[in-house]
Amino acid sequence: MELAEALRSQDEWYDPEWQALRVRLSSQAYHTRLRGDIFVHPTKASAEYTLALLDSGEQWRAERAVPMLRRLVDSQDTDPSHATYGIWPWFYDEPLAEMAAPDWNWADFIGVQLVEVLTRHAKTLTELDIDLAEALHASLEHACQAIIRRDVTPAYTNIAIMGTYVTIAGGRLLDDAGILGYGRDRLRRLVRFTEKWEGFAEYNSPAYTAIAIVELTRMLRDFDGEDLRLAQGLHDRAWRDIAVHWHRPSGQWAGPHSRSYSTFLGDGHTEHVDVLERGVGEFIHIHRQPSAPTSTHHALPLRCPGELLGFFTDEAPMHDVVAELPHATVPTTALTRIRPGYALGVASHGIFWEQARPLIAYAPGESGAVAFRVRWLYDGRDLASGRLFSRMSGDTVLAGACCASDVGAAHADLDRESVGRLRASDVRLRFEYAGAPRGGLPPEAGLGECVNIPFGTSAHISLRVVDAAFGAYVPLVVSSTTESRSALDVVLYAGAERTFDLTDAFPAYALFALALAEHPSGQADLSTVTHDRHTGFAEIALARVALRVPTTARPAALLSELAPGPDEFVTRALDRP
């Protein structure tokens, strides 16, 4: 019934002329040059649809899948002399050579679908088109070789796991000892890495941890012996990472998030919500926007380990999670403070990229969860070259924003044209409240003024921005409200569009203090927070705890050295559960 419902929805997207699904172009499209409100034909989603067609067991659907798979095979780069050997374009509408940056992850994502098709439907395909069955085996071999050639490190968590599954399962399907041996060795490297660092490099990432669980569940279904035992350990670790960050009162996955596609679970991308609901079952309910049913996970036995289910039912949680993450892309220490009235997530060093949440809090609201996060925006876009430094002074976050001089503004690696420069007509640090706060926000506040904000049904936020600079411009603190959010903005620049040279001793930073309390009587007194400026640095301090932030842009590697270390970051924390 579930698969049939999902297929009925996807059938409406099928384009017989292209023999592929037809969907609207996503806004988060770093790898493509395609732009605008247009429809495209995605290779990955179409491959997932073909698997669902075959799973249906209906003859006419299987017959539809055949030309779709043929088109998929034909669009793969099969020339070993090419850098893009073994991968696919994002869209049939845009060949690999025309993309802004080909995505090597497609060997892994589509490779998984090929493994599933050949494992579950080899007999059907042979009966329908024996040449296609042979072509699919060849295509899988090309994808495996691309994965081996790329050889991502265990730090690339979800792709490291996915490629491991493809090469082990693919090596067995192809009866290729070389591919199988590579995959089994990679699984062991992945286990050693996670045991050494006590976690995954892409830490606490709603979308990516869910992908990891899906691929690890495939391993539990398909592997045996020592491979199965190793996969089980990784699987249970991934579920534990979710469980200890779960905030039952708000129904949200607490931060900080290394990678996240939306502030609230269930907004926009919902596949990770599907994984949670299937894995935890009746113990969890997530408010989500209406979405089409998915056919992606119907054949997977997703299941959270029973000993972790208590985290998803605890109505009065009270614990801290502290994770040291020197192996992350941006080395950091992450603190998650779970209380009945709120959940605070903060990283000692984070980035303001649109897919990162280095400082975010959740609380139960009158009609669902509310959230509070910090963003650095330029012309409404999240600034990927922006950096967050933070230290905890008791329950107060001392934080600063600064810039990296050697990464792109929109994307650290894929936006190289903007390295060291920022072209914008509006630059601001935003304290964003998703959902309308009780009593609203003050229309404006002076720099240094303390603002108290009701947060959810009972919690309160105290915020004080003590210092900020962006070139010679005078910062202005203003508030704004829309139907879905309220914000207190430190406007760093607003005027004619211009290019700012961040490498030319250009001041670009802000300092602020933030504290959460479960009741108004517990609101922090931030009046004693002090700040000062030194040569090249600005400092914020409270109760003998001080944080220094570069006032001008520095290389990312140097910022990692200057950011607070694990021993400096947290001065008091409850034990990790």
C-alpha positions in Angstrom: 0.0 0.0 0.0 2.8 2.4 1.0 4.9 1.7 -2.2 1.8 2.0 -4.4 0.9 5.4 -2.9 4.4 6.7 -3.4 4.5 5.4 -7.0 1.2 7.1 -7.8 2.7 10.4 -6.7 5.9 9.8 -8.7 4.0 8.6 -11.8 2.8 12.2 -12.2 6.3 13.4 -12.5 7.3 10.9 -15.2 8.2 12.5 -18.5 7.9 9.8 -21.3 9.8 12.0 -23.8 12.9 12.0 -21.5 12.3 8.6 -19.9 13.0 10.2 -16.6 11.3 12.1 -13.7 10.7 15.8 -14.2 11.0 18.1 -11.2 11.5 21.7 -10.4 15.2 22.9 -10.0 16.3 23.2 -6.4 17.8 26.4 -5.1 20.7 24.5 -3.5 22.3 23.6 -6.8 26.1 24.3 -6.4 27.2 21.9 -9.1 25.0 23.0 -11.9 25.0 26.1 -14.1 21.2 25.8 -14.6 19.3 28.6 -13.0 15.8 29.9 -12.6 12.3 28.6 -12.1 12.7 25.7 -14.5 12.0 21.9 -14.7 14.9 19.4 -14.9 15.3 15.6 -15.2 17.4 14.3 -12.3 19.5 11.2 -12.8 19.5 10.1 -9.1 15.8 10.6 -8.4 15.0 8.8 -11.7 17.2 5.9 -10.7 15.4 5.6 -7.4 12.1 5.6 -9.2 13.1 2.8 -11.5 13.9 0.6 -8.5 10.5 1.4 -7.1 8.9 0.5 -10.4 10.6 -2.9 -10.3 9.7 -3.4 -6.7 6.0 -3.0 -7.5 5.9 -6.3 -9.3 3.6 -4.9 -11.9 4.5 -5.8 -15.5 3.8 -2.3 -17.0 5.9 -0.6 -14.4 8.8 -3.0 -15.0 8.5 -2.3 -18.8 8.7 1.5 -18.0 11.8 0.9 -15.9 13.7 -0.7 -18.8 14.2 2.3 -21.1 14.8 4.5 -18.0 17.7 2.2 -16.9 19.0 2.2 -20.5 19.1 6.0 -20.4 20.9 5.9 -17.1 23.6 3.6 -18.4 24.1 5.7 -21.5 24.6 8.9 -19.5 27.5 7.5 -17.4 31.1 8.5 -18.3 32.7 5.2 -19.1 36.1 6.5 -20.4 38.8 5.7 -17.8 41.0 8.5 -19.2 38.4 11.1 -18.1 38.5 12.7 -14.6 34.7 12.1 -14.5 35.1 8.4 -15.2 32.3 6.3 -13.6 30.0 9.2 -12.6 26.8 10.7 -13.9 25.6 14.3 -14.4 23.0 15.6 -11.9 20.5 16.2 -14.7 20.0 14.6 -18.1 19.4 18.3 -19.3 23.1 19.1 -18.5 25.9 16.8 -19.6 28.9 16.4 -17.3 31.1 18.7 -19.4 28.6 21.5 -19.0 28.2 21.3 -15.2 29.7 24.0 -13.0 31.5 21.2 -11.0 30.7 17.5 -11.6 29.7 15.7 -8.4 31.7 12.5 -7.8 29.2 11.5 -5.1 26.9 10.4 -7.9 29.0 7.2 -8.3 28.0 6.3 -4.8 24.4 7.5 -4.9 23.5 5.8 -8.2 25.8 2.9 -7.5 23.6 2.0 -4.5 20.6 1.9 -6.8 22.4 -0.3 -9.3 23.3 -2.8 -6.5 19.7 -2.9 -5.4 18.3 -3.3 -8.9 20.7 -6.1 -9.7 20.3 -7.9 -6.4 16.5 -7.9 -6.3 15.5 -7.9 -10.0 18.2 -9.6 -12.0 15.8 -12.3 -13.2 13.1 -9.8 -14.3 15.7 -7.7 -16.2 17.2 -10.7 -17.9 13.7 -11.7 -19.1 12.9 -8.2 -20.3 16.2 -7.2 -21.8 19.2 -9.5 -21.4 21.6 -6.9 -22.9 20.4 -4.3 -20.4 21.2 -6.6 -17.5 24.8 -7.0 -18.8 25.0 -3.2 -19.3 24.0 -2.6 -15.7 26.7 -4.9 -14.4 29.2 -3.0 -16.5 27.8 0.3 -15.2 28.2 -0.9 -11.6 31.8 -1.9 -12.3 32.5 1.6 -13.6 30.9 3.2 -10.5 32.9 1.0 -8.2 36.2 1.9 -10.0 35.3 5.6 -9.7 34.7 5.1 -6.0 38.1 3.3 -5.6 39.9 5.9 -7.7 38.5 8.7 -5.6 39.1 6.9 -2.3 37.4 9.4 0.1 38.7 9.5 3.6 36.6 8.2 6.6 36.1 11.9 7.5 33.6 12.2 4.6 31.1 10.3 6.7 28.1 9.5 4.6 30.0 9.0 1.3 32.6 6.9 3.1 29.9 4.6 4.4 27.9 4.6 1.1 30.9 3.8 -1.1 31.9 1.0 1.3 28.5 -0.6 0.8 28.6 -0.2 -3.0 32.1 -1.7 -3.3 31.5 -4.7 -0.9 28.0 -5.5 -2.3 29.1 -4.7 -5.8 32.3 -6.7 -5.6 30.2 -9.7 -4.6 27.7 -9.2 -7.4 30.4 -8.8 -10.0 32.5 -11.6 -8.5 35.5 -9.2 -8.4 37.9 -9.9 -5.7 39.7 -6.6 -6.2 36.6 -4.4 -5.7 35.4 -6.6 -2.8 38.8 -6.4 -1.1 38.9 -2.7 -1.4 35.5 -2.4 0.2 36.3 -4.6 3.1 39.5 -2.7 3.8 37.6 0.6 3.6 35.1 -0.7 6.2 37.8 -1.5 8.6 39.5 1.9 8.1 36.1 3.6 8.8 35.7 1.6 12.0 39.2 2.5 13.2 38.6 6.1 12.5 35.3 6.4 14.3 36.7 4.4 17.3 39.7 6.7 17.5 37.7 9.9 17.4 34.6 8.4 19.2 32.2 9.6 16.5 31.7 10.6 12.9 33.5 13.6 11.4 30.2 15.0 9.9 28.9 15.3 13.5 25.3 15.5 14.5 24.0 16.1 10.9 20.2 15.4 10.5 20.3 14.7 6.8 23.7 13.0 6.7 23.4 10.9 9.8 20.1 9.6 8.4 21.9 8.7 5.1 24.6 6.9 7.1 21.9 4.9 8.9 20.2 3.9 5.7 23.4 2.6 4.2 24.5 0.9 7.4 21.0 -0.8 7.5 21.7 -2.1 4.0 24.9 -3.6 5.4 23.0 -5.3 8.3 20.6 -6.7 5.7 23.2 -7.9 3.2 26.5 -8.5 5.0 27.6 -11.5 7.2 30.5 -12.5 9.4 33.0 -9.9 10.5 31.7 -7.4 8.0 28.3 -7.6 9.6 29.7 -7.2 13.1 31.7 -4.1 12.2 28.7 -2.6 10.4 26.5 -3.2 13.5 28.8 -1.2 15.7 28.7 1.8 13.3 24.9 1.5 12.9 24.4 1.6 16.7 26.8 4.5 17.1 24.9 6.5 14.5 21.6 5.9 16.3 23.1 6.8 19.6 24.3 10.1 18.2 20.6 10.9 17.3 19.2 9.7 20.6 21.4 11.7 22.9 20.6 14.9 20.9 16.9 14.3 20.8 14.8 16.9 22.6 11.4 15.3 23.2 9.7 18.5 24.5 10.2 20.3 21.2 10.3 17.2 19.0 13.6 18.4 17.5 17.1 17.1 16.9 19.2 19.5 18.9 22.3 21.2 17.5 24.9 22.2 16.7 24.6 20.7 13.3 27.6 20.1 11.0 25.2 19.8 8.1 21.5 20.6 8.0 19.1 21.4 5.2 16.4 23.0 7.3 16.0 24.5 10.8 13.1 22.3 11.7 12.7 18.6 11.0 10.0 18.0 8.5 10.5 21.3 6.6 11.5 20.8 2.9 13.7 17.7 2.9 11.8 14.9 4.7 13.7 11.7 3.9 15.6 11.9 7.2 12.3 12.3 9.0 11.1 9.2 7.3 14.2 7.3 8.6 13.5 8.5 12.2 9.8 7.6 12.1 10.5 4.2 10.7 13.4 3.5 13.1 11.8 4.7 16.3 8.1 4.0 15.4 5.4 4.9 17.9 7.9 6.5 20.3 8.3 9.6 18.1 6.1 12.0 16.3 7.5 14.8 14.1 5.4 17.7 12.8 6.1 17.9 9.2 4.9 19.9 6.2 2.7 17.9 3.8 4.9 15.9 1.4 4.6 13.2 -1.1 5.1 9.7 0.3 8.5 8.3 -0.4 9.4 5.0 -2.0 13.1 5.1 -0.9 13.1 3.2 2.3 10.2 0.8 2.0 12.4 -2.3 1.7 14.8 -1.5 4.5 14.4 -2.8 8.1 15.2 0.5 9.8 15.3 0.0 13.5 16.7 2.0 16.4 18.4 -0.2 19.1 15.9 -0.8 21.9 18.2 0.5 24.7 18.2 4.0 23.1 14.4 4.4 22.9 14.2 6.1 26.3 15.9 9.2 24.9 12.9 9.7 22.5 10.3 9.4 25.3 11.9 11.5 28.1 9.6 14.5 28.8 12.0 16.1 31.2 15.5 15.5 29.7 18.5 16.9 31.7 21.9 16.3 30.3 24.8 17.8 28.3 26.7 16.2 25.3 30.2 17.4 24.7 32.0 16.1 21.6 35.6 16.9 20.7 35.9 16.9 16.9 39.5 17.7 15.8 38.9 15.6 12.7 35.9 17.6 11.4 36.3 19.8 8.3 36.3 22.7 10.7 37.9 21.3 13.9 35.7 22.1 16.8 34.2 21.1 20.2 30.4 20.8 20.2 28.2 21.3 23.2 24.5 20.3 23.4 22.7 21.4 26.5 19.4 19.5 26.9 16.9 20.9 29.4 13.1 20.4 29.7 12.4 23.9 28.5 15.0 24.2 25.8 17.9 22.6 23.9 21.0 24.7 23.1 23.6 23.6 20.6 26.8 25.6 20.2 30.2 24.9 18.5 33.5 26.4 19.7 34.4 27.0 16.0 31.8 26.9 13.2 30.9 28.3 9.9 27.9 30.4 8.8 27.3 28.4 5.6 23.6 27.8 4.8 23.9 24.1 5.6 25.6 24.6 9.0 24.0 25.4 12.3 26.9 26.3 14.7 24.6 28.0 17.2 21.0 27.0 17.4 18.4 26.5 20.1 15.0 24.9 20.2 12.1 25.1 22.7 8.5 23.8 22.8 6.0 26.4 21.6 2.3 26.8 21.9 1.8 25.3 18.4 4.9 23.3 17.7 8.6 24.0 18.2 10.3 27.3 18.0 14.0 27.9 17.1 16.7 30.6 17.6 19.8 30.7 15.5 22.6 33.0 14.5 23.4 33.8 10.9 25.7 36.0 8.9 24.0 37.2 5.8 25.0 39.1 2.6 22.2 40.1 0.4 20.0 37.5 2.2 22.5 34.7 1.6 24.4 32.8 4.3 28.1 33.8 4.3 30.1 30.6 4.0 33.4 32.5 4.7 31.9 33.7 8.1 33.2 32.0 11.2 31.9 31.6 14.7 34.1 31.4 17.8 32.5 30.7 21.2 33.3 29.9 24.8 31.0 28.9 27.6 31.0 30.9 30.9 28.7 28.9 33.0 25.4 28.9 31.2 26.3 32.0 29.1 27.7 31.8 25.5 30.5 34.3 24.8 30.7 34.4 21.0 32.3 36.3 18.1 31.9 36.3 14.4 34.9 36.8 12.0 35.9 36.0 8.4 38.1 33.5 6.6 40.1 35.1 3.9 40.7 32.0 1.7 37.3 30.5 1.1 34.3 31.5 -1.0 31.4 33.5 0.2 28.6 31.2 -1.1 30.5 27.9 -0.8 34.0 27.3 0.7 35.2 25.3 -2.3 32.8 25.8 -5.2 32.7 29.6 -5.1 36.4 30.3 -5.7 35.7 33.5 -7.6 34.7 35.3 -4.3 37.7 34.2 -2.2 38.9 37.1 -0.1 36.2 39.4 -1.5 32.6 40.1 -0.7 30.3 41.8 -3.2 27.0 42.9 -1.6 24.6 45.8 -0.9 23.6 44.5 2.5 25.6 42.7 5.2 24.2 41.8 8.6 24.5 39.4 11.5 21.1 38.0 12.2 19.7 36.6 15.4 16.7 34.8 14.0 13.7 33.5 15.9 11.7 31.0 13.9 8.1 31.6 15.1 6.8 34.8 16.7 8.2 35.4 20.2 5.7 36.3 22.9 5.7 40.1 23.1 7.7 40.5 20.0 11.1 42.1 19.6 12.1 45.7 20.3 12.0 47.7 17.0 15.7 48.6 17.6 18.3 48.4 20.2 21.6 50.2 20.8 24.9 48.3 20.5 25.6 47.1 24.1 22.0 47.0 25.1 20.7 43.8 26.7 17.6 42.3 25.0 15.4 39.7 26.8 13.2 37.5 24.5 10.6 35.0 25.6 11.5 31.7 24.0 8.8 29.1 23.5 6.2 28.4 26.3 8.5 29.1 29.3 12.2 29.7 28.4 13.8 33.0 27.9 16.8 34.3 25.9 19.1 37.1 27.0 21.2 38.6 24.2 23.7 41.4 24.2 25.7 42.5 21.2 28.7 44.4 22.7 30.8 45.3 19.7 30.8 45.0 15.9 32.6 46.5 12.9 32.6 46.3 9.1 35.0 48.6 7.6 34.3 52.2 8.6 30.5 51.7 8.7 28.5 52.3 11.9 26.5 49.2 12.9 22.8 49.6 13.5 20.7 47.1 15.5 17.1 46.7 14.1 14.3 44.1 14.3 12.1 42.7 11.5 9.2 40.3 11.4 7.6 38.1 8.8 4.9 35.5 8.9 7.3 32.7 9.7 10.1 34.4 11.7 11.3 37.4 13.7 14.9 38.7 13.7 17.2 41.1 15.5 19.8 42.2 13.0 23.1 43.9 13.4 23.2 45.8 10.1 26.9 46.0 9.3 26.4 47.6 5.8 23.4 48.7 3.8 23.9 50.8 0.6 25.0 50.6 -2.9 26.4 47.3 -4.1 30.1 47.2 -3.8 33.0 44.8 -3.5 34.7 44.6 -0.1 38.3 43.4 0.0 38.5 41.2 3.1 42.3 40.6 2.6 43.2 44.3 3.0 43.1 44.7 6.8 39.4 45.3 6.6 37.7 45.1 10.0 34.8 42.5 9.9 33.7 41.1 13.2 31.1 41.1 16.0 31.0 40.1 19.6 27.9 39.0 21.6 26.8 37.2 24.7 23.8 34.8 24.8 22.2 33.0 27.7 19.1 30.8 28.0 17.0 30.2 31.1 14.0 27.9 31.6 12.1 30.6 33.7 12.2 34.4 33.8 13.6 34.3 37.3 16.7 32.6 35.9 17.5 35.2 33.2 21.2 36.0 33.0 22.6 39.4 33.9 24.7 40.2 30.9 25.5 43.7 32.1 28.8 42.5 33.5 30.0 41.3 30.1 33.0 43.4 29.1 34.8 43.9 25.8 38.0 45.4 24.6 40.1 45.8 21.5 43.7 44.8 21.0 46.0 44.9 18.0 44.3 42.5 15.5 41.8 41.1 18.0 38.6 42.0 19.9 37.8 40.4 23.2 34.6 39.7 25.1 34.8 38.5 28.8 32.6 37.4 31.7 33.6 36.0 35.1 37.2 35.4 34.2 36.4 33.7 30.9 37.5 35.6 27.9 37.2 35.0 24.1 39.4 36.7 21.5 38.3 37.0 17.9 40.4 38.3 15.0 39.1 41.7 13.8 40.2 41.1 10.2 39.9 38.1 7.9 42.5 35.3 8.4 43.2 32.0 6.5 40.9 29.2 7.6 43.7 27.1 8.9 44.9 29.9 11.1 41.4 30.4 12.4 41.3 26.8 13.4 44.4 27.3 15.5 43.1 30.5 17.1 39.6 29.0 18.0 39.1 27.9 21.6 40.3 24.4 22.3 38.3 21.7 24.2 39.7 22.7 27.6 38.8 26.3 27.1 35.4 25.9 25.6 33.2 24.4 28.4 33.8 25.5 32.0 30.9 23.4 33.4 28.8 20.6 31.9 26.7 17.7 33.1 27.9 14.3 32.2 27.2 12.9 28.8 24.4 10.3 29.0 
